[in-house]
Amino acid sequence: MLLSVEVRGRWWNGSWGRMARRDIWLVSDGRLWRVRGRLGGDGGQEVSHDFPDEGSARRMVDRMMKTSAGAWRDLTEAVRRESDQRHAK
Protein backbone atom coordinates (compact mmCIF):
# COMPACT_ATOMS: atom_id res chain seq x y z
CA MET A 1 0.00 0.00 0.00
CA LEU A 2 1.39 3.38 -1.02
CA LEU A 3 1.02 6.05 1.65
CA SER A 4 2.36 9.47 0.67
CA VAL A 5 3.22 9.25 -3.00
CA GLU A 6 5.23 11.38 -5.37
CA VAL A 7 4.72 11.32 -9.14
CA ARG A 8 8.08 10.32 -10.61
CA GLY A 9 6.90 10.03 -14.22
CA ARG A 10 3.85 10.84 -16.34
CA TRP A 11 3.28 10.00 -20.01
CA TRP A 12 0.45 10.41 -22.53
CA ASN A 13 0.21 8.88 -25.98
CA GLY A 14 -0.93 12.15 -27.57
CA SER A 15 -4.33 10.80 -28.61
CA TRP A 16 -7.71 12.18 -27.62
CA GLY A 17 -10.88 10.19 -27.29
CA ARG A 18 -12.14 7.39 -25.15
CA MET A 19 -10.85 4.56 -27.29
CA ALA A 20 -7.45 5.94 -28.32
CA ARG A 21 -6.14 7.77 -25.25
CA ARG A 22 -3.49 6.10 -23.06
CA ASP A 23 -1.94 7.49 -19.87
CA ILE A 24 0.87 6.12 -17.69
CA TRP A 25 1.98 7.26 -14.22
CA LEU A 26 5.04 6.20 -12.26
CA VAL A 27 4.65 6.91 -8.54
CA SER A 28 6.59 6.02 -5.43
CA ASP A 29 6.31 6.41 -1.68
CA GLY A 30 10.08 5.99 -1.33
CA ARG A 31 9.75 2.27 -0.68
CA LEU A 32 7.34 0.85 -3.25
CA TRP A 33 7.08 1.80 -6.94
CA ARG A 34 3.75 1.65 -8.79
CA VAL A 35 3.05 1.92 -12.51
CA ARG A 36 -0.52 2.87 -13.40
CA GLY A 37 -1.85 2.67 -16.91
CA ARG A 38 -5.21 3.92 -18.14
CA LEU A 39 -7.05 3.22 -21.38
CA GLY A 40 -9.48 6.01 -22.22
CA GLY A 41 -10.02 9.30 -20.44
CA ASP A 42 -11.33 9.86 -16.93
CA GLY A 43 -13.17 6.77 -15.79
CA GLY A 44 -11.32 4.59 -18.29
CA GLN A 45 -10.03 1.11 -17.61
CA GLU A 46 -6.97 1.11 -15.32
CA VAL A 47 -4.27 -1.37 -14.43
CA SER A 48 -1.50 -1.05 -11.86
CA HIS A 49 1.69 -2.96 -11.16
CA ASP A 50 3.82 -2.70 -8.02
CA PHE A 51 7.61 -3.08 -7.99
CA PRO A 52 10.31 -3.11 -5.30
CA ASP A 53 12.68 -0.86 -7.28
CA GLU A 54 12.70 1.97 -9.80
CA GLY A 55 14.49 0.04 -12.55
CA SER A 56 11.82 -2.68 -12.69
CA ALA A 57 9.06 -0.09 -12.67
CA ARG A 58 10.63 1.91 -15.50
CA ARG A 59 11.03 -1.25 -17.60
CA MET A 60 7.27 -1.80 -17.24
CA VAL A 61 6.63 1.81 -18.34
CA ASP A 62 8.79 1.17 -21.43
CA ARG A 63 6.92 -2.07 -22.21
CA MET A 64 3.55 -0.36 -21.86
CA MET A 65 4.57 2.44 -24.25
CA LYS A 66 6.02 0.01 -26.80
CA THR A 67 2.81 -2.03 -26.90
CA SER A 68 0.48 0.98 -27.25
CA ALA A 69 0.04 3.15 -30.31
CA GLY A 70 0.70 6.85 -30.32
CA ALA A 71 3.40 9.48 -30.15
CA TRP A 72 4.22 9.21 -26.45
CA ARG A 73 4.90 12.49 -24.66
CA ASP A 74 6.71 12.85 -21.35
CA LEU A 75 4.59 15.15 -19.17
CA THR A 76 6.64 14.65 -15.99
CA GLU A 77 8.05 18.19 -15.76
CA ALA A 78 4.68 19.81 -16.53
CA VAL A 79 3.02 17.77 -13.78
CA ARG A 80 5.84 18.60 -11.36
CA ARG A 81 5.55 22.35 -12.06
CA GLU A 82 1.77 22.23 -11.60
CA SER A 83 2.19 20.41 -8.28
CA ASP A 84 4.80 22.92 -7.11
CA GLN A 85 2.48 25.81 -7.97
CA ARG A 86 -0.39 24.23 -6.01
CA HIS A 87 1.79 23.70 -2.96
CA ALA A 88 3.11 27.29 -3.10
CA LYS A 89 -0.40 28.75 -2.68
C-alpha positions as CSV (number, residue, x, y, z in Angstrom):
1,M,0.0,0.0,0.0
2,L,1.4,3.4,-1.0
3,L,1.0,6.1,1.6
4,S,2.4,9.5,0.7
5,V,3.2,9.3,-3.0
6,E,5.2,11.4,-5.4
7,V,4.7,11.3,-9.1
8,R,8.1,10.3,-10.6
9,G,6.9,10.0,-14.2
10,R,3.9,10.8,-16.3
11,W,3.3,10.0,-20.0
12,W,0.5,10.4,-22.5
13,N,0.2,8.9,-26.0
14,G,-0.9,12.1,-27.6
15,S,-4.3,10.8,-28.6
16,W,-7.7,12.2,-27.6
17,G,-10.9,10.2,-27.3
18,R,-12.1,7.4,-25.2
19,M,-10.9,4.6,-27.3
20,A,-7.4,5.9,-28.3
21,R,-6.1,7.8,-25.3
22,R,-3.5,6.1,-23.1
23,D,-1.9,7.5,-19.9
24,I,0.9,6.1,-17.7
25,W,2.0,7.3,-14.2
26,L,5.0,6.2,-12.3
27,V,4.6,6.9,-8.5
28,S,6.6,6.0,-5.4
29,D,6.3,6.4,-1.7
30,G,10.1,6.0,-1.3
31,R,9.7,2.3,-0.7
32,L,7.3,0.8,-3.3
33,W,7.1,1.8,-6.9
34,R,3.7,1.6,-8.8
35,V,3.1,1.9,-12.5
36,R,-0.5,2.9,-13.4
37,G,-1.9,2.7,-16.9
38,R,-5.2,3.9,-18.1
39,L,-7.0,3.2,-21.4
40,G,-9.5,6.0,-22.2
41,G,-10.0,9.3,-20.4
42,D,-11.3,9.9,-16.9
43,G,-13.2,6.8,-15.8
44,G,-11.3,4.6,-18.3
45,Q,-10.0,1.1,-17.6
46,E,-7.0,1.1,-15.3
47,V,-4.3,-1.4,-14.4
48,S,-1.5,-1.1,-11.9
49,H,1.7,-3.0,-11.2
50,D,3.8,-2.7,-8.0
51,F,7.6,-3.1,-8.0
52,P,10.3,-3.1,-5.3
53,D,12.7,-0.9,-7.3
54,E,12.7,2.0,-9.8
55,G,14.5,0.0,-12.5
56,S,11.8,-2.7,-12.7
57,A,9.1,-0.1,-12.7
58,R,10.6,1.9,-15.5
59,R,11.0,-1.3,-17.6
60,M,7.3,-1.8,-17.2
61,V,6.6,1.8,-18.3
62,D,8.8,1.2,-21.4
63,R,6.9,-2.1,-22.2
64,M,3.6,-0.4,-21.9
65,M,4.6,2.4,-24.2
66,K,6.0,0.0,-26.8
67,T,2.8,-2.0,-26.9
68,S,0.5,1.0,-27.3
69,A,0.0,3.1,-30.3
70,G,0.7,6.8,-30.3
71,A,3.4,9.5,-30.2
72,W,4.2,9.2,-26.4
73,R,4.9,12.5,-24.7
74,D,6.7,12.9,-21.4
75,L,4.6,15.2,-19.2
76,T,6.6,14.7,-16.0
77,E,8.0,18.2,-15.8
78,A,4.7,19.8,-16.5
79,V,3.0,17.8,-13.8
80,R,5.8,18.6,-11.4
81,R,5.6,22.3,-12.1
82,E,1.8,22.2,-11.6
83,S,2.2,20.4,-8.3
84,D,4.8,22.9,-7.1
85,Q,2.5,25.8,-8.0
86,R,-0.4,24.2,-6.0
87,H,1.8,23.7,-3.0
88,A,3.1,27.3,-3.1
89,K,-0.4,28.7,-2.7
